[in-house]
């Protein structure tokens, strides 16, 4: 699966990418939401993993932008966040996005992503 990761923490991206690459997935990433949007439109990944809380463009806004574009309206999206309150999960669900809490479990992360996008 071709996966694109958007997170403003490069260490988090590095960890998730390592786990996904080990599971046989192809991974691209960006730490800047605005730049990620244009790259996602061009690359057309199967799945986008988006951090909820980022500096300039938060994950929910990026998700809304992806849903509004014809090229990305059907891409699978998973919000990955340390926020655990149900209203965050509900907002993700309203945008047809999965939700996974940080910190991710290295033993199950790739399988959880695969399950959420199946």
N, C-alpha and C positions, 0 to 999 in steps of 0.2 A: 504494500500500500504506500502511496506517496503522501507524506504528512508534512504540513507546514506548522511550525511553532512560533507563536508570538508571545514574548515575555520580556519585560524590561530588565530582567536579571539574567545575565549571560551564564552564570553558574547553573541556574535552573535549566536553561536551554541545553547546556552541555550535558547535564545529567539525563534529561529526557531523551535527547538525541542519541546518546550512548545506548540507552536501554532499548530504544526503538530500532536502531541500526542492528543491534545484537539479535533482535527478533526478525530481521530480514526486511525491514521497511526502509524506504528512501526518505530522507529528511532534509528540509530546508528551514531556514529560520530568519528572524529579524527581531531586534530589540525595540524598534520604533514602529508603532502602530500605523502611522501614515504611510511609511515606506512599505510596510508589509502588505497593505491593501493593494497597491499597484502590482506588487510581485505575485500575490495570490491570484489576481485576475489573469496575469500572464501565464503562470505556472499551472493553474487549475489542479490543485492537489485533491486527493480523495477525501482528506480530512484536515481540518485546521484546529490546532490546540491553541486556545487564547487565555492568557492571564486576565483575570477580572479587573484587578487594580493596577493600572499603568498610568504614567505621568500625563502625557498630552491627550491621548485617546484611550478611554477605558475599554475593557473587553466587551462590554455590552454595546457600546457605540460601534465598535468594529464589527461585531456580530450583526447589528442592524444594517450597517453599510453593505456587508456581504449579502444579506438577504434581499436588499433592494436592487442589486445588480443582476441582470439577466445571466451573466457568465458564472455567477457564484451562488445564485439563489438556492440551489439544491445541494451544495457542498455540505458534508457532514462537519459539524462544529462541536467541539467539546470545550467548555469553560473549565479551566484548571485554576483553583483558587484556595487560599487559606481561609477565606470567609466561609463560615459553616451555617449561618442563619438560613432558615428555610426560604425567606423572601428572595435571597439571591438565586437559589435553585429554581424558584418559581419564575423569576425573570428570565433565566436561561431557558427554561422549558417553553415559555411563551414565544421565544425566538427559535424554537425547535432545535435547541442545543442541549447536549448532554452536560453533565456536571461531575467533576472529580475534585475531591479535596486534596490540598497540599498539607503536609508533605506527602509526596507520592511514595508508595511502597515499591522499592526496586524489584522485589520478587514478583509482583503481580501487575505492575504498571502497563506493560505492553499488552497483556491479556485483557486488562480492564478497558483500554482504548479500543481494542478489537471488538470487545463485547458491546461497547457503547455505540460504535458505528455500524454494527452488523444490521 
